[in-house]
Amino acid sequence: MRVEFLPDKRFMEEALALAEEALNAGEIPVGAVIVKDGSIIGKGRNRREEKQSALSHAEIEAVADACQSTGSWRLDGAEIYITLEPCPMCAGAILTSRIRQIIYAADDEKAGACGTALDVLATPAFRRPKVYRGFMEAESKVLLRAFFDKIRN
């Protein structure tokens, strides 16, 4: 009997806490955690403004942290929890690091690369990770609205 994967709320709550840190630092509130065998092996949050780097997305930071903590670029068997659908750059990093599952909260209508705006995951050279959309979406959208309301006013 095969048991269906169920996303774990505590890992998305950790990603949301990282997104809130990003919001408080004036960044777009996105957080990400990478989990393997029930333990967090990597964390990241948006730091583009802080580092003045286009590469400092939450997912890239989490992948780098996970690679450092495991001593390998191969993150086979890992899941990534993200508060916003990955952009093309981040979806590519997830593919090349061999993460097997993506669990994200909110769709990104303009730049989401897991099927919303485009589908980077369909690249034939890589094994396609499973994608779980909309997990704790409302909580993520509260943070995103707070950020965009602040910059509009």
DSSP file with accessible surface (Angstrom, degrees, kcal/mol):
  #  RESIDUE AA STRUCTURE BP1 BP2  ACC     N-H-->O    O-->H-N    N-H-->O    O-->H-N    TCO  KAPPA ALPHA  PHI   PSI    X-CA   Y-CA   Z-CA
    1    1 A M              0   0  226      0, 0.0     2,-0.5     0, 0.0     0, 0.0   0.000 360.0 360.0 360.0 129.8    0.0    0.0    0.0
    2    2 A R        -     0   0  208      0, 0.0     2,-0.5     0, 0.0     0, 0.0  -0.808 360.0-144.7 -96.9 128.4    1.4    3.4   -1.0
    3    3 A V        -     0   0  118     -2,-0.5     2,-0.1     1,-0.0     3,-0.1  -0.782  19.3-124.0 -93.3 128.9    0.9    6.3    1.4
    4    4 A E        -     0   0  109     -2,-0.5     2,-0.2     1,-0.1    -1,-0.0  -0.457  31.8-104.2 -69.2 141.5    0.3    9.7   -0.3
    5    5 A F        -     0   0   45     -2,-0.1    -1,-0.1     1,-0.0     0, 0.0  -0.453  33.7-162.0 -66.3 134.1    2.7   12.5    0.8
    6    6 A L        -     0   0  139     -2,-0.2    -1,-0.0    -3,-0.1    -3,-0.0  -0.983  20.9-121.3-119.0 121.2    1.2   15.0    3.2
    7    7 A P        -     0   0   33      0, 0.0     2,-0.6     0, 0.0    74,-0.0  -0.272  26.3-122.8 -58.3 148.9    2.9   18.4    3.5
    8    8 A D    >>  -     0   0   49      1,-0.1     4,-1.4     2,-0.0     3,-1.0  -0.860   9.9-151.3-102.2 118.9    4.0   19.1    7.1
    9    9 A K  H 3> S+     0   0  117     -2,-0.6     4,-2.7     1,-0.2     5,-0.2   0.833  92.2  62.2 -57.0 -37.1    2.6   22.4    8.5
   10   10 A R  H 3> S+     0   0  139      1,-0.2     4,-1.6     2,-0.2    -1,-0.2   0.857 102.9  50.1 -64.8 -30.3    5.6   23.0   10.8
   11   11 A F  H <> S+     0   0   12     -3,-1.0     4,-2.0     2,-0.2    -1,-0.2   0.903 111.7  46.7 -75.4 -37.6    8.0   23.2    7.9
   12   12 A M  H  X S+     0   0    0     -4,-1.4     4,-2.8     2,-0.2    -2,-0.2   0.887 109.1  56.3 -69.5 -33.9    5.8   25.8    6.1
   13   13 A E  H  X S+     0   0   93     -4,-2.7     4,-2.2     2,-0.2    -2,-0.2   0.895 106.6  49.9 -62.1 -37.4    5.4   27.7    9.4
   14   14 A E  H  X S+     0   0   59     -4,-1.6     4,-2.0     2,-0.2    -1,-0.2   0.919 110.8  49.1 -65.5 -41.9    9.2   27.9    9.5
   15   15 A A  H  X S+     0   0    0     -4,-2.0     4,-2.3     1,-0.2    -2,-0.2   0.910 110.6  50.9 -63.3 -40.2    9.2   29.2    5.9
   16   16 A L  H  X S+     0   0   19     -4,-2.8     4,-2.4     2,-0.2    -2,-0.2   0.884 106.9  53.7 -65.1 -37.2    6.6   31.7    6.8
   17   17 A A  H  X S+     0   0   43     -4,-2.2     4,-2.0     2,-0.2    -1,-0.2   0.909 109.7  48.3 -63.5 -39.4    8.7   32.9    9.8
   18   18 A L  H  X S+     0   0   12     -4,-2.0     4,-2.2     2,-0.2    -2,-0.2   0.897 109.6  52.6 -66.7 -38.1   11.6   33.4    7.4
   19   19 A A  H  X S+     0   0    0     -4,-2.3     4,-2.6     2,-0.2    -2,-0.2   0.902 107.6  51.7 -63.9 -38.4    9.3   35.3    5.0
   20   20 A E  H  X S+     0   0  101     -4,-2.4     4,-2.6     2,-0.2    -1,-0.2   0.895 106.9  53.1 -66.1 -38.0    8.2   37.5    8.0
   21   21 A E  H  X S+     0   0   96     -4,-2.0     4,-1.2     2,-0.2    -1,-0.2   0.918 109.4  49.5 -59.2 -43.7   11.9   38.2    8.7
   22   22 A A  H ><>S+     0   0    0     -4,-2.2     5,-3.0     2,-0.2     3,-0.5   0.935 109.8  50.7 -61.9 -44.9   12.3   39.3    5.1
   23   23 A L  H ><5S+     0   0   25     -4,-2.6     3,-1.9     1,-0.2    -2,-0.2   0.936 108.9  50.9 -57.3 -46.5    9.3   41.6    5.3
   24   24 A N  H 3<5S+     0   0  123     -4,-2.6    -1,-0.2     1,-0.3    -2,-0.2   0.745 108.7  53.0 -65.6 -22.1   10.7   43.2    8.5
   25   25 A A  T <<5S-     0   0   53     -4,-1.2    -1,-0.3    -3,-0.5    -2,-0.2   0.331 123.9-103.8 -93.3   5.1   14.0   43.8    6.7
   26   26 A G  T < 5S+     0   0   36     -3,-1.9     2,-0.2     1,-0.3    -3,-0.2   0.638  81.2 126.8  83.5  16.0   12.2   45.5    3.8
   27   27 A E  S   <S-     0   0    5     -5,-3.0    -1,-0.3    -6,-0.2    -2,-0.1  -0.657  76.1 -86.3-100.8 159.2   12.5   42.5    1.4
   28   28 A I        -     0   0   39     -2,-0.2     2,-1.7     1,-0.1    18,-0.3  -0.483  56.9-110.4 -59.6 128.2    9.7   40.8   -0.6
   29   29 A P        +     0   0    0      0, 0.0     2,-0.4     0, 0.0   -10,-0.2  -0.464  65.0 138.2 -77.0  87.8    8.5   38.3    2.0
   30   30 A V        +     0   0    6     -2,-1.7    16,-1.9   -12,-0.2     2,-0.3  -0.998  23.2 177.9-128.8 132.5    9.6   34.9    0.7
   31   31 A G  E     -A   45   0A   0     -2,-0.4    52,-2.0    14,-0.2     2,-0.3  -0.941   4.4-171.0-130.3 154.3   11.0   32.2    2.9
   32   32 A A  E     -AB  44  82A   0     12,-2.7    12,-2.3    -2,-0.3     2,-0.4  -0.998   6.2-172.8-146.3 141.8   12.1   28.6    2.1
   33   33 A V  E     -AB  43  81A   0     48,-2.2    48,-3.0    -2,-0.3     2,-0.5  -0.992  14.3-146.5-132.3 144.6   13.2   25.6    4.0
   34   34 A I  E     -AB  42  80A   0      8,-2.9     7,-3.0    -2,-0.4     8,-1.4  -0.940  18.0-166.4-111.6 132.4   14.6   22.3    2.7
   35   35 A V  E     +AB  40  79A   1     44,-3.0    44,-2.7    -2,-0.5     2,-0.4  -0.942  11.6 177.2-123.5 136.6   13.7   19.1    4.5
   36   36 A K  E >  S-A   39   0A  68      3,-2.6     3,-1.9    -2,-0.4    42,-0.1  -0.989  74.1  -8.1-139.4 132.3   15.2   15.6    4.3
   37   37 A D  T 3  S-     0   0  148     40,-0.4     3,-0.1    -2,-0.4    -1,-0.1   0.858 130.2 -53.8  52.0  38.5   14.2   12.7    6.4
   38   38 A G  T 3  S+     0   0   37      1,-0.2     2,-0.4     0, 0.0    -1,-0.3   0.508 118.1 101.3  81.4   4.4   12.0   14.9    8.6
   39   39 A S  E <  S-A   36   0A  71     -3,-1.9    -3,-2.6     0, 0.0     2,-0.4  -0.953  75.7-113.5-124.6 145.5   14.8   17.4    9.5
   40   40 A I  E     +A   35   0A  59     -2,-0.4    -5,-0.3    -5,-0.2     3,-0.1  -0.596  34.8 170.0 -74.5 125.6   15.5   20.9    8.1
   41   41 A I  E     +     0   0A  31     -7,-3.0    28,-0.3    -2,-0.4     2,-0.3   0.482  64.1  24.3-112.6  -9.8   18.8   20.9    6.2
   42   42 A G  E     -A   34   0A   1     -8,-1.4    -8,-2.9    24,-0.1     2,-0.3  -0.981  57.7-174.3-158.1 144.5   18.6   24.3    4.6
   43   43 A K  E     +A   33   0A  89     -2,-0.3     2,-0.3    18,-0.3   -10,-0.2  -0.981  10.8 162.9-136.4 151.0   16.9   27.7    5.2
   44   44 A G  E     -A   32   0A   5    -12,-2.3   -12,-2.7    -2,-0.3     2,-0.3  -0.986  13.1-172.2-162.4 157.5   16.7   30.9    3.2
   45   45 A R  E     -A   31   0A  20     -2,-0.3   -14,-0.2   -14,-0.2   -26,-0.1  -0.956  47.5 -75.2-144.0 160.9   14.8   34.1    2.9
   46   46 A N        +     0   0    9    -16,-1.9    11,-0.2   -18,-0.3   -19,-0.1  -0.373  50.6 160.6 -58.9 133.5   14.9   36.9    0.3
   47   47 A R     >  +     0   0   60      9,-2.7     4,-2.8     6,-0.2     6,-0.3  -0.013  28.3 124.2-141.3  27.5   18.0   39.1    0.8
   48   48 A R  H  >>S+     0   0   82      8,-0.4     4,-1.3     2,-0.2     5,-1.1   0.917  81.4  40.7 -60.8 -44.7   18.3   40.9   -2.5
   49   49 A E  H  45S+     0   0  117      2,-0.2    -1,-0.2     3,-0.2     3,-0.1   0.939 116.2  50.3 -68.4 -45.8   18.2   44.4   -1.1
   50   50 A E  H  45S+     0   0  106      1,-0.2    -2,-0.2     6,-0.1    -1,-0.2   0.916 125.2  27.2 -58.4 -45.7   20.5   43.5    1.9
   51   51 A K  H  <5S-     0   0  110     -4,-2.8    -1,-0.2     2,-0.2    -2,-0.2   0.519  97.8-132.7 -95.9  -7.2   23.1   41.8   -0.3
   52   52 A Q  T  <5 +     0   0  147     -4,-1.3     2,-0.4    -5,-0.3    -3,-0.2   0.926  64.0 132.0  49.4  49.8   22.4   43.9   -3.5
   53   53 A S    > < -     0   0   40     -5,-1.1     3,-1.4    -6,-0.3    -1,-0.2  -0.992  59.1-150.6-134.9 127.2   22.4   40.6   -5.4
   54   54 A A  T 3  S+     0   0   77     -2,-0.4     3,-0.1     1,-0.3    -6,-0.1   0.682 100.0  61.3 -65.4 -17.3   19.9   39.4   -7.9
   55   55 A L  T 3  S+     0   0  107      1,-0.2     2,-1.8    -7,-0.1    -1,-0.3   0.571  74.0  97.4 -86.3  -9.1   20.8   35.9   -6.8
   56   56 A S    <   +     0   0    8     -3,-1.4    -9,-2.7     4,-0.1    -8,-0.4  -0.226  49.1 143.2 -85.3  53.6   19.7   36.3   -3.2
   57   57 A H     >  -     0   0   31     -2,-1.8     4,-2.5   -11,-0.2     5,-0.2  -0.560  63.4-111.0 -83.1 157.0   16.3   34.7   -3.5
   58   58 A A  H  > S+     0   0    0      1,-0.2     4,-2.4     2,-0.2   -26,-0.2   0.897 116.4  49.2 -56.1 -44.8   15.0   32.5   -0.6
   59   59 A E  H  > S+     0   0    7      2,-0.2     4,-2.8     1,-0.2    -1,-0.2   0.900 110.2  49.7 -66.3 -40.7   15.2   29.3   -2.6
   60   60 A I  H  > S+     0   0   43      2,-0.2     4,-2.6     1,-0.2    -1,-0.2   0.925 112.4  48.3 -64.3 -43.3   18.8   29.9   -3.8
   61   61 A E  H  X S+     0   0   33     -4,-2.5     4,-2.3     1,-0.2   -18,-0.3   0.907 112.8  48.6 -62.9 -40.7   19.9   30.7   -0.2
   62   62 A A  H  X S+     0   0    0     -4,-2.4     4,-2.7    -5,-0.2    -2,-0.2   0.912 111.5  49.1 -67.3 -41.4   18.1   27.5    1.1
   63   63 A V  H  X S+     0   0   17     -4,-2.8     4,-2.8     2,-0.2     5,-0.2   0.942 112.3  48.4 -63.0 -45.4   19.7   25.3   -1.6
   64   64 A A  H  X S+     0   0   59     -4,-2.6     4,-2.3     1,-0.2    -2,-0.2   0.923 112.8  48.4 -61.3 -42.6   23.2   26.8   -0.8
   65   65 A D  H  X S+     0   0   62     -4,-2.3     4,-2.7   -22,-0.2    -1,-0.2   0.921 112.5  48.2 -63.9 -43.2   22.6   26.2    2.9
   66   66 A A  H  X S+     0   0    0     -4,-2.7     4,-2.2     2,-0.2     6,-0.3   0.906 110.8  50.6 -65.7 -41.0   21.4   22.6    2.4
   67   67 A C  H  X>S+     0   0   30     -4,-2.8     4,-1.7     1,-0.2     5,-1.1   0.918 112.8  47.1 -63.1 -41.2   24.4   21.8    0.1
   68   68 A Q  H  <5S+     0   0  159     -4,-2.3    -2,-0.2    -5,-0.2    -1,-0.2   0.925 113.1  47.7 -65.9 -43.0   26.8   23.2    2.7
   69   69 A S  H  <5S+     0   0   70     -4,-2.7    -1,-0.2   -28,-0.3    -2,-0.2   0.824 120.4  37.3 -72.2 -27.3   25.1   21.3    5.6
   70   70 A T  H  <5S-     0   0   63     -4,-2.2    -1,-0.2     2,-0.2    -2,-0.2   0.634 101.4-128.9 -94.7 -17.4   25.0   18.0    3.7
   71   71 A G  T  <5S+     0   0   70     -4,-1.7     2,-0.3    -5,-0.2    -3,-0.2   0.715  77.6  88.4  74.7  22.4   28.4   18.4    1.9
   72   72 A S      < -     0   0   41     -5,-1.1    -2,-0.2    -6,-0.3    -1,-0.2  -0.999  69.8-143.8-150.8 147.5   26.8   17.6   -1.4
   73   73 A W  S    S+     0   0  121     -2,-0.3     2,-0.8    -3,-0.1    -6,-0.1   0.635  84.3  91.5 -81.8 -13.9   25.1   19.4   -4.3
   74   74 A R        +     0   0  114      1,-0.1    24,-0.2    -7,-0.1    23,-0.1  -0.736  49.6 176.7 -86.5 112.0   22.8   16.4   -4.7
   75   75 A L    >   +     0   0    2     22,-3.2     3,-2.0    -2,-0.8    25,-0.4  -0.166  16.9 167.8-107.7  38.7   19.7   16.9   -2.5
   76   76 A D  T 3   +     0   0   63      1,-0.3    23,-0.2    23,-0.2     3,-0.1  -0.203  65.8  19.6 -52.4 138.0   18.0   13.7   -3.6
   77   77 A G  T 3  S+     0   0   27     21,-0.5   -40,-0.4     1,-0.3    -1,-0.3   0.443  97.4 126.4  82.4  -0.4   15.0   12.8   -1.5
   78   78 A A    <   -     0   0    0     -3,-2.0    22,-1.8    20,-0.3    23,-1.3  -0.515  46.4-149.3 -91.1 158.6   14.6   16.4   -0.1
   79   79 A E  E     -Bc  35 101A  16    -44,-2.7   -44,-3.0    21,-0.2     2,-0.5  -0.938   6.4-147.5-119.5 149.3   11.5   18.6   -0.2
   80   80 A I  E     -Bc  34 102A   0     21,-2.4    23,-3.1    -2,-0.3     2,-0.5  -0.976   4.0-159.0-119.6 129.9   11.4   22.3   -0.3
   81   81 A Y  E     +Bc  33 103A   2    -48,-3.0   -48,-2.2    -2,-0.5     2,-0.4  -0.949  19.6 175.8-105.0 125.3    8.8   24.4    1.4
   82   82 A I  E     -Bc  32 104A   0     21,-2.7    23,-1.8    -2,-0.5   -50,-0.2  -0.983  34.8-142.8-135.4 143.5    8.4   27.9   -0.1
   83   83 A T  E    S+     0   0A   0    -52,-2.0    23,-1.4    -2,-0.4     2,-0.3   0.660  90.5  32.2 -81.1 -14.0    6.0   30.7    0.6
   84   84 A L  E    S- c   0 106A  25    -53,-0.3    23,-0.2    21,-0.2    -1,-0.1  -0.998  97.9 -91.6-142.4 143.3    5.7   31.8   -3.1
   85   85 A E        -     0   0    2     21,-2.7    26,-0.1    -2,-0.3    -2,-0.1  -0.237  55.7-102.5 -52.1 133.2    6.0   29.8   -6.3
   86   86 A P        -     0   0    0      0, 0.0    27,-3.3     0, 0.0    28,-0.2  -0.264  28.7-128.4 -62.2 146.8    9.6   29.8   -7.5
   87   87 A C     >  -     0   0   20     25,-0.2     4,-2.9    26,-0.1     5,-0.3  -0.260  40.3 -88.5 -78.8 176.5   10.7   32.0  -10.4
   88   88 A P  H  > S+     0   0   56      0, 0.0     4,-2.3     0, 0.0     5,-0.2   0.908 127.7  50.3 -57.9 -42.4   12.6   30.5  -13.4
   89   89 A M  H  > S+     0   0   68      1,-0.2     4,-2.0     2,-0.2     5,-0.1   0.943 114.9  42.9 -61.7 -46.4   16.0   30.9  -11.7
   90   90 A C  H  > S+     0   0    0      2,-0.2     4,-2.5     1,-0.2    -1,-0.2   0.894 111.5  53.4 -70.7 -38.3   14.9   29.2   -8.5
   91   91 A A  H  X S+     0   0    0     -4,-2.9     4,-2.5     1,-0.2    -1,-0.2   0.914 109.3  51.2 -61.9 -38.5   13.0   26.5  -10.3
   92   92 A G  H  X S+     0   0   22     -4,-2.3     4,-2.7    -5,-0.3    -2,-0.2   0.912 109.2  49.4 -64.0 -41.5   16.2   25.7  -12.2
   93   93 A A  H  X S+     0   0   20     -4,-2.0     4,-1.6     2,-0.2    -2,-0.2   0.900 110.5  50.9 -64.7 -38.3   18.2   25.5   -9.0
   94   94 A I  H  <>S+     0   0    0     -4,-2.5     5,-1.6     2,-0.2     4,-0.4   0.931 111.9  47.9 -64.1 -44.0   15.6   23.2   -7.5
   95   95 A L  H ><5S+     0   0    7     -4,-2.5     3,-1.4     1,-0.2    -2,-0.2   0.946 112.8  46.5 -60.6 -50.2   15.8   21.0  -10.6
   96   96 A T  H 3<5S+     0   0   69     -4,-2.7    -1,-0.2     1,-0.3    -2,-0.2   0.747 108.7  55.2 -71.8 -20.4   19.6   20.8  -10.8
   97   97 A S  T 3<5S-     0   0    4     -4,-1.6   -22,-3.2    -5,-0.2    -1,-0.3   0.478 109.9-124.3 -88.2  -2.2   19.9   20.1   -7.1
   98   98 A R  T < 5 +     0   0  104     -3,-1.4   -21,-0.5    -4,-0.4   -20,-0.3   0.735  43.5 172.2  69.3  25.8   17.6   17.1   -7.5
   99   99 A I      < -     0   0    2     -5,-1.6    -1,-0.2   -23,-0.2   -20,-0.2  -0.488  22.0-153.0 -63.2 134.6   15.0   18.1   -4.9
  100  100 A R        +     0   0   91    -22,-1.8    30,-2.4   -25,-0.4     2,-0.4   0.724  67.7  32.0 -90.4 -21.8   12.1   15.6   -5.3
  101  101 A Q  E     -cd  79 130A   7    -23,-1.3   -21,-2.4    28,-0.2     2,-0.5  -0.999  56.1-160.9-142.3 139.1    9.2   17.7   -4.1
  102  102 A I  E     -cd  80 131A   0     28,-3.0    30,-3.0    -2,-0.4     2,-0.5  -0.978   9.0-176.4-116.2 124.5    8.2   21.4   -4.1
  103  103 A I  E     +cd  81 132A   0    -23,-3.1   -21,-2.7    -2,-0.5     2,-0.3  -0.984  14.9 171.3-120.1 115.0    5.5   22.5   -1.6
  104  104 A Y  E     -c   82   0A   0     28,-2.6    31,-1.7    -2,-0.5    30,-0.5  -0.929  29.1-148.8-129.8 158.3    4.6   26.2   -2.1
  105  105 A A  E    S+     0   0A   0    -23,-1.8     2,-0.4    -2,-0.3    29,-0.4   0.971  74.5  28.3 -85.6 -67.0    1.9   28.5   -0.7
  106  106 A A  E    S-c   84   0A   1    -23,-1.4   -21,-2.7    30,-0.1    -1,-0.2  -0.814  72.9-122.6-109.5 140.0    1.0   31.2   -3.2
  107  107 A D        -     0   0   58     -2,-0.4     2,-0.7   -23,-0.2     3,-0.1  -0.427  17.5-139.5 -67.5 149.4    1.0   31.2   -7.0
  108  108 A D     >  -     0   0   38      1,-0.1     4,-2.4   -22,-0.1     9,-0.4  -0.907  15.4-169.6-112.3  99.1    3.1   33.9   -8.7
  109  109 A E  T  4 S+     0   0  152     -2,-0.7    -1,-0.1     1,-0.2    -2,-0.0   0.792  82.4  39.8 -61.9 -29.1    1.0   34.9  -11.6
  110  110 A K  T  4 S+     0   0  194     -3,-0.1    -1,-0.2     1,-0.1    -2,-0.0   0.807 135.8   8.1 -92.4 -33.9    3.7   37.0  -13.2
  111  111 A A  T  4 S+     0   0   35    -26,-0.1     2,-0.2   -24,-0.0    -2,-0.2   0.344  80.8 137.3-134.4   8.2    6.9   34.9  -12.7
  112  112 A G     <> -     0   0    0     -4,-2.4     6,-2.0     1,-0.1     5,-1.8  -0.410  29.2-171.4 -65.5 126.2    5.9   31.5  -11.3
  113  113 A A  T   5 +     0   0    0    -27,-3.3     7,-1.7    -2,-0.2     8,-0.9   0.150  67.5  80.5-109.4  18.8    7.8   28.8  -13.1
  114  114 A C  B   5S-E  119   0B   0    -28,-0.2     5,-0.2     5,-0.2    -1,-0.2   0.007 127.2 -61.6-109.4  24.1    6.1   25.7  -11.7
  115  115 A G  T   5S+     0   0   40      3,-2.7     4,-0.2    -3,-0.3    -2,-0.1   0.256 117.2  91.6 120.8 -11.2    3.2   26.0  -14.2
  116  116 A T  T   5S+     0   0   45      2,-0.4    -3,-0.1    -8,-0.1     3,-0.1   0.986 111.8   0.3 -80.3 -63.1    1.5   29.4  -13.4
  117  117 A A  S   <S-     0   0   49     -5,-1.8     2,-0.3     1,-0.4    -4,-0.2   0.822 142.5 -18.0 -91.5 -37.4    3.3   31.8  -15.8
  118  118 A L        -     0   0   78     -6,-2.0    -3,-2.7    -7,-0.0     2,-0.4  -0.935  62.8-118.5-156.0 174.5    5.6   29.2  -17.3
  119  119 A D  B >   +E  114   0B  60     -2,-0.3     3,-1.2    -5,-0.2    -5,-0.2  -0.720  31.8 163.3-129.9  85.3    6.8   25.6  -16.5
  120  120 A V  G >  S+     0   0   27     -7,-1.7     3,-1.8    -2,-0.4    -6,-0.1   0.810  74.7  71.3 -65.4 -28.1   10.6   25.3  -16.1
  121  121 A L  G 3  S+     0   0    1     -8,-0.9    -1,-0.2     1,-0.3     5,-0.1   0.669  82.2  71.8 -67.0 -13.5   10.0   22.0  -14.4
  122  122 A A  G <   +     0   0   57     -3,-1.2    -1,-0.3     6,-0.1    -2,-0.1   0.438  63.8 132.1 -81.8   1.9    9.1   20.5  -17.8
  123  123 A T    X   -     0   0   54     -3,-1.8     3,-1.6     1,-0.2    -3,-0.0  -0.360  55.8-143.0 -56.1 120.8   12.7   20.6  -19.0
  124  124 A P  T 3  S+     0   0  128      0, 0.0    -1,-0.2     0, 0.0     4,-0.1   0.704  90.6  69.9 -67.0 -16.7   13.3   17.1  -20.4
  125  125 A A  T 3  S+     0   0   86      2,-0.1     2,-0.3     0, 0.0    -2,-0.1   0.624  98.8  55.8 -75.9 -10.1   16.9   16.9  -19.2
  126  126 A F  S <  S-     0   0   83     -3,-1.6     2,-0.4    -5,-0.1   -30,-0.1  -0.869  89.0-105.6-125.4 154.9   15.8   16.6  -15.5
  127  127 A R        -     0   0  152     -2,-0.3   -29,-0.1   -32,-0.2    -4,-0.1  -0.647  45.9-119.0 -75.3 127.6   13.5   14.4  -13.4
  128  128 A R        -     0   0  111     -2,-0.4     2,-0.1    -6,-0.1    -6,-0.1  -0.537  23.6-135.2 -73.4 123.9   10.4   16.4  -12.7
  129  129 A P        -     0   0    3      0, 0.0   -28,-0.2     0, 0.0     2,-0.2  -0.416  25.7-104.2 -72.5 154.4    9.8   17.0   -9.0
  130  130 A K  E     -d  101   0A  92    -30,-2.4   -28,-3.0    -2,-0.1     2,-0.4  -0.555  37.4-148.0 -73.1 145.2    6.3   16.6   -7.6
  131  131 A V  E     -d  102   0A  32    -30,-0.2     2,-0.5    -2,-0.2   -28,-0.2  -0.975  14.9-169.1-123.7 130.7    4.6   20.0   -6.9
  132  132 A Y  E     -d  103   0A  39    -30,-3.0   -28,-2.6    -2,-0.4     3,-0.3  -0.980  18.1-163.7-117.6 115.0    2.1   20.7   -4.2
  133  133 A R        +     0   0  114     -2,-0.5   -28,-0.2   -30,-0.2   -27,-0.1  -0.700  58.7  20.0-100.9 150.3    0.4   24.1   -4.7
  134  134 A G    >   +     0   0   31    -30,-0.5     3,-1.3   -29,-0.4     2,-0.7   0.601  67.5 158.4  78.2  14.7   -1.6   26.3   -2.3
  135  135 A F  T 3  S-     0   0   49    -31,-1.7    -1,-0.2    -3,-0.3   -29,-0.1  -0.617  83.1 -12.5 -78.3 113.8   -0.4   24.8    1.0
  136  136 A M  T 3> S+     0   0   25     -2,-0.7     4,-1.4   -31,-0.1    -1,-0.3   0.849  89.3 157.8  61.5  39.8   -1.0   27.5    3.7
  137  137 A E  H <>  +     0   0   64     -3,-1.3     4,-2.6   -32,-0.3     5,-0.2   0.887  62.9  57.6 -60.5 -43.5   -1.6   30.0    0.9
  138  138 A A  H  > S+     0   0   67      1,-0.2     4,-1.7    -4,-0.2    -1,-0.2   0.910 104.9  51.3 -59.3 -41.5   -3.7   32.5    3.0
  139  139 A E  H  > S+     0   0   87      1,-0.2     4,-1.2     2,-0.2    -1,-0.2   0.891 111.9  47.2 -64.1 -38.6   -0.9   32.9    5.5
  140  140 A S  H  X S+     0   0    1     -4,-1.4     4,-2.3     1,-0.2     3,-0.2   0.916 108.4  54.4 -68.8 -41.9    1.6   33.7    2.7
  141  141 A K  H  X S+     0   0   76     -4,-2.6     4,-2.9     1,-0.2     5,-0.2   0.830 100.7  60.3 -64.3 -31.1   -0.7   36.1    1.0
  142  142 A V  H  X S+     0   0   89     -4,-1.7     4,-2.1    -5,-0.2    -1,-0.2   0.938 109.1  43.5 -59.7 -45.9   -1.1   38.2    4.2
  143  143 A L  H  X S+     0   0   22     -4,-1.2     4,-2.1    -3,-0.2    -2,-0.2   0.918 113.9  49.9 -67.3 -43.0    2.6   38.8    4.2
  144  144 A L  H  X S+     0   0   21     -4,-2.3     4,-2.5     1,-0.2     5,-0.2   0.932 111.3  49.0 -62.5 -43.9    2.8   39.6    0.5
  145  145 A R  H  X S+     0   0  138     -4,-2.9     4,-2.9     1,-0.2     5,-0.3   0.906 108.6  53.9 -61.8 -41.5   -0.2   42.0    0.8
  146  146 A A  H  X S+     0   0   45     -4,-2.1     4,-1.9    -5,-0.2    -1,-0.2   0.918 110.9  46.5 -59.5 -42.8    1.5   43.8    3.7
  147  147 A F  H  X S+     0   0   24     -4,-2.1     4,-2.1     2,-0.2    -2,-0.2   0.959 116.1  42.6 -64.6 -51.2    4.7   44.3    1.7
  148  148 A F  H  X S+     0   0   67     -4,-2.5     4,-1.7     1,-0.2    -2,-0.2   0.863 112.3  53.6 -70.8 -31.2    3.0   45.6   -1.4
  149  149 A D  H  X S+     0   0   81     -4,-2.9     4,-1.3    -5,-0.2    -1,-0.2   0.916 109.2  51.1 -63.8 -40.8    0.6   47.8    0.5
  150  150 A K  H  < S+     0   0  146     -4,-1.9     3,-0.3    -5,-0.3    -2,-0.2   0.914 111.4  45.0 -64.5 -43.8    3.6   49.3    2.3
  151  151 A I  H  < S+     0   0  104     -4,-2.1    -1,-0.2     1,-0.2    -2,-0.2   0.805 111.0  54.3 -75.3 -22.4    5.4   50.1   -0.9
  152  152 A R  H  <        0   0  178     -4,-1.7    -1,-0.2    -5,-0.2    -2,-0.2   0.764 360.0 360.0 -76.6 -27.0    2.3   51.5   -2.6
  153  153 A N     <        0   0  169     -4,-1.3    -3,-0.1    -3,-0.3    -4,-0.0   0.101 360.0 360.0 -98.5 360.0    1.7   54.0    0.3
